[in-house]
Each structure stands twice: as structure tokens, then as C-alpha cells.
Amino acid sequence: MKLGACCSTGVGSSFMVDMNMQDVLKEIGRSDVETTHIDLSGLNPSVADHFFVGRDMFDAVANVVGKNNVTELNSIIDKEELKEKIQAYLNSADQKSEGDN
């Protein structure tokens, strides 16, 4: 599984969210999840399974990858919010994959 972050240029806020996602995943013990970041012009649904983006990018990213594949962050610097939303997404994804078996 791969989680992504996206911003308009791919070097500022998306890079920071990517680094924070790596920290959160390490903290919760999920070494099976990769992360990436990308700019809006290179975005496509195959880049990641799910994206975490700031409010300003939600609509643009959702238009490309679908609303169900993106989570809006109220604050891109709030690691606790990011942790909560990553855990919620992973719990949901894990339950879905268990249901597929």
C-alpha cells in the first residue's frame, strides 16, 4: 500500500506531509506502507492508493483520483490530526482487505 501527498509544485507542503506520514507510520509500526509526494501536474490514480492533502488541494486532487481516495487535512503541520486520519484510513483499508479474503 502507498500513501501520497500532493501540492501544486510537489516540493513544499507535499514533501512536508510525506515526511510527517513517514514519522507517523514508523510511530504506529506500519512498515508495510510506503509514502510518496507529487505535484498536481503529475498526479494520477496510480501514484498512490490514498492521498492526504491540505484543504486548498482537496478539490483538485479529488477531481483526479476521486473523492474516496483523498483525505482533507485541516492543518498540514498537525501530526496528531495526520496520525488520526492515517489510522482511520488504514483501519478501513485493512477491514476491506480482510473482507476480500
N, C-alpha and C positions, 0 to 999 in steps of 0.2 A: 504494500500500500504506500502511496505517496501523497503527502500534503503539500499544497503550494500556497505561495503568497504572490500578489500581483500589485504593481503600481504603474504609473504612467511611463516611467523610464526604466524600471527594473533594477535600479541601483540604490535607491534611498530607502523608502519605507518598506518595500517588499523584502529587501535584504535584511533589515532590522527584524521584521516579523519572522523571516526564515530562521535567523539566529535564535530568536526567542522560542520558536517552535522546537528547535533542536534542544534547547535547555529544558523545556517542559517535557519533551519525550524522554530525555535522559532521567529527569526527576521522577517520572511515573513508571520508569522501567520498560519503555516500549522501544526496544532496539530493532524491532521488526518494521518500523515505519520510517520511510525516508522523507526528506523535505526538499523543496526547491523554491526558487523565486524567478519571476519573469516580468517582462514589460508587457503592456497591453497589446502592442502591435504583434508580438509573438505568441500571444495566448491562443490556445486551442484545447479542446476537451481531453486530448491525450497527454497533456503536460503533467497532470496530477489527478488523483481521484476526487479530491476536495480542496477548495481554496478558502483561506481566511484573509479577509481584506477589510480595510477601513471603510467607513460609511461613504466616503467620496468615490470609492471604486465599485461599490456593490452592484449598482445597476449595469455598469459597463461590463463587469465580469459575468454577471448573471445572464446578460444578453448573449454571451459567447458560450458559456459552459452550462447554462441552465440554473435556475434559482435553487434547485435541490442540491446543487454541487458547490455552493458557496455559502459561507457564514460571515455575517457582518460583525465587525468589531467596533464597539463604541469608542475604544481608545486603543490605538495600535501599540502603545507603550505599556499598557496594563497587563503584566504577565499573569496575574491571577484570573482576569477575565479570559485571556487566551487559554490558560490551563483548563478552566471550567468548560469552555466551548470545545476544546480538543477532546477532553474526556467524554463529553456528551456525544460528540460525533463518533469517536472510537467505540463507545459502548453500543451505539446504534448500529454501526457497521459490523461489529463483532456478532451482535444478535442476528443480523441479517445473514451473515455467512454461516452461522450455526444452523439457521433455518434451512439453508440450501443443502446441508449435509444429510 
